[in-house]
Amino acid sequence: MGELLSTNAEIQAEKAATVDAVHQKLKAAKVAIVTEYRGLTVAQMTKLRLQMRQASGEYNVIKNTLVRRALKDTEYGPLDRLLDGPNGWVFGYEDPVAVSKTLIKFIEENEKLKVKGALFEGEFMDQAKVKVLSQMPSKPELQAKLLALMQAPATQLVRLMQEPAAMFARLLESVRKQKESQGS
């Protein structure tokens, strides 16, 4: 019987460690998305996990009872209402747009995966709102646009500064051509 008790204690310790790990993921995440994954194959789940990692995210299947405990004292508490049936969790750590783009693209290719809901910056999002988030420009795209906007005035300034010299050079060239045509 002592062996059974230690096994039970080990199970409880393992569950507590899982709850703590999920709690840490929630605290670090910028977005959390709950999905229903029924019907996906192991190969599809593996592909989804790989794609999520490439987008600085993570996809996990976690028991609802453990997630419910992990949600306490986090901003993701409202997602508790989605905890029925088997759920897969997307945690986005760097760019929520990139993670949602990756997820929505995967869903378009694998219709069995469905978004149940998400929480981003304190706002609950249904599947339609997650799709809208996925259509926004990602952080690198926004940075590129900002850089282009910042560089445009500098480029225009350089062009403006060079223009008097260019005008003078064109004037000299036209005078030279005019003298050549008069001289011949």
Long-range contacts (C-beta under 8 A, 24 or more apart in sequence): 15-66, 18-62, 18-63, 18-66, 19-66, 19-69, 19-70, 20-70, 22-60, 22-62, 22-66, 22-67, 22-70, 22-89, 23-70, 23-73, 23-74, 25-58, 25-60, 25-91, 26-70, 26-71, 26-74, 26-75, 26-76, 26-91, 27-74, 28-91, 28-93, 29-76, 29-91, 29-92, 29-93, 30-92, 30-93, 30-94, 30-95, 30-96, 30-120, 30-121, 31-90, 31-91, 31-92, 31-96, 31-99, 31-100, 31-118, 31-119, 31-120, 31-133, 32-76, 32-79, 32-89, 32-90, 32-91, 32-92, 32-118, 32-119, 33-89, 33-90, 33-92, 33-99, 33-100, 33-103, 33-115, 33-117, 33-118, 33-130, 34-79, 34-82, 34-83, 34-87, 34-88, 34-89, 34-90, 34-115, 34-116, 34-117, 34-118, 35-87, 35-88, 35-89, 35-90, 35-103, 35-113, 35-114, 35-115, 35-116, 36-85, 36-86, 36-87, 36-88, 36-113, 36-114, 36-116, 37-61, 37-86, 37-87, 37-88, 37-112, 37-113, 38-85, 38-86, 38-112, 39-112, 40-110, 40-112, 40-113, 44-110, 44-112, 44-113, 45-88, 47-106, 48-106, 48-110, 48-113, 51-102, 51-106, 52-90, 52-99, 52-102, 52-103, 54-102, 55-92, 55-95, 55-98, 55-99, 55-101, 55-102, 56-92, 56-93, 56-94, 56-95, 56-98, 56-99, 57-90, 57-91, 57-92, 57-93, 57-98, 57-99, 57-102, 58-90, 58-91, 58-93, 59-88, 59-89, 59-90, 60-88, 60-89, 60-91, 61-86, 61-87, 61-88, 61-89, 62-87, 62-89, 75-119, 75-122, 76-119, 78-119, 78-124, 79-117, 79-118, 79-119, 79-124, 82-116, 82-117, 87-116, 88-113, 90-118, 94-139, 95-138, 95-139, 95-140, 96-120, 96-133, 97-133, 97-134, 97-136, 97-137, 97-138, 97-139, 98-138, 98-139, 100-130, 100-131, 100-133, 100-134, 101-134, 101-135, 101-138, 103-130, 103-134, 104-130, 104-131, 104-134, 105-134
